[in-house]
């Protein structure tokens, strides 16, 4: 995969990449929106804790498809309410480490039920598989 931040576009505002070119022989994985719900059905009340859980759910889905965080190409975050941007970036960095997929973050008025404050859509692509 080719990660690029063109000189003709502003520098990324956080730990993401402006564009990723995926080769034609890649194996794609599309995830449904992952929420901050644990396997036991519990949902933390703190949105930051939900973000941790949702990112872990993304990782576990990748693992089930024999992929890992490094295969992520695009993440779209849907957030309800406010979350400290520094804390949010730290949480994402903790889960992404040095990987910089393309990212979009949206603040929305609501998700499927009022207890959910975070949802993440993800696209991954594995090469040389």
C-alpha positions in Angstrom: 0.0 0.0 0.0 1.2 3.5 -0.7 0.5 6.1 2.0 0.8 9.7 0.8 0.3 13.2 2.2 0.7 15.4 -1.0 2.6 18.7 -0.6 -0.3 20.4 -2.4 -2.6 19.7 0.6 -2.3 20.9 4.2 -0.4 18.6 6.6 -2.7 16.1 8.5 -4.2 17.7 11.6 -3.7 14.5 13.6 -2.4 11.0 13.3 -3.9 10.1 9.9 -2.8 10.0 6.2 -4.5 11.9 3.5 -4.5 9.1 1.0 -3.7 5.4 0.7 -3.5 3.7 -2.6 -4.4 0.0 -2.4 -3.0 -2.4 -5.0 -5.4 -4.3 -7.2 -4.5 -7.7 -5.7 -5.5 -6.7 -2.1 -8.0 -8.6 -0.1 -10.6 -6.2 1.3 -12.5 -6.3 4.6 -15.5 -4.0 5.3 -16.7 -3.7 8.9 -20.1 -2.7 10.0 -20.1 0.1 12.5 -18.4 -1.0 15.7 -19.8 0.4 19.0 -18.5 0.6 22.5 -20.3 -2.6 23.6 -18.3 -5.4 25.3 -18.8 -9.1 24.5 -20.9 -9.5 27.7 -23.3 -6.8 26.4 -22.3 -4.1 28.8 -21.7 -0.5 27.5 -19.5 1.8 29.5 -21.2 5.2 30.3 -18.0 7.2 29.6 -17.6 8.0 25.9 -13.8 7.7 26.2 -14.2 4.2 27.5 -16.7 3.4 24.7 -14.0 4.6 22.2 -11.5 2.2 23.7 -14.0 -0.7 23.5 -15.1 0.2 19.9 -11.5 0.3 18.7 -10.9 -3.1 20.4 -13.9 -4.4 18.6 -12.3 -3.2 15.3 -9.1 -5.0 16.3 -10.9 -8.2 17.1 -12.8 -8.2 13.8 -9.6 -7.7 12.0 -8.0 -10.6 13.9 -11.0 -12.9 13.0 -10.2 -12.1 9.3 -6.4 -12.8 9.8 -5.7 -9.1 9.6 -4.3 -6.6 12.0 -4.3 -2.8 12.7 -1.7 -2.3 10.1 -4.2 -3.4 7.4 -6.6 -0.6 8.2 -7.1 1.8 5.3 -10.0 4.0 6.5 -11.7 4.7 9.8 -14.8 6.8 10.2 -15.7 7.9 13.8 -19.2 8.9 14.7 -19.3 10.7 18.1 -22.3 11.9 20.1 -21.6 14.7 22.5 -18.3 16.2 23.4 -15.0 14.4 24.1 -11.8 16.1 24.8 -9.9 16.2 21.5 -6.5 15.5 23.2 -7.9 12.5 25.1 -9.6 11.2 21.9 -6.3 11.5 20.0 -4.4 9.7 22.8 -6.9 6.8 22.8 -6.7 6.5 19.0 -2.9 6.7 19.1 -2.9 3.9 21.8 -4.8 1.6 19.5 -3.1 2.6 16.2 0.5 2.9 17.5 2.5 4.1 14.5 -0.1 3.2 11.9 -1.8 6.2 10.2 -5.0 5.1 8.2 -7.2 7.6 6.5 -9.7 9.0 9.0 -12.9 11.0 9.2 -14.5 12.2 12.4 -18.2 13.3 12.6 -20.2 14.6 15.5 -23.8 13.4 15.2 -26.9 14.0 17.2 -27.6 10.3 18.0 -26.7 6.7 17.2 -28.9 3.6 17.3 -29.8 3.9 21.0 -29.1 6.7 23.6 -26.5 4.7 25.5 -24.1 4.6 22.5 -21.8 7.6 22.1 -19.2 6.1 19.7 -19.4 4.1 16.5 -16.6 3.4 14.1 -16.8 2.2 10.5 -13.6 0.5 9.2 -12.1 -0.6 5.9 -9.1 -2.8 5.7 -7.0 -4.3 2.9 -4.4 -7.0 3.1 -1.7 -7.4 0.5 0.5 -10.4 -0.2 -2.1 -12.8 1.1 
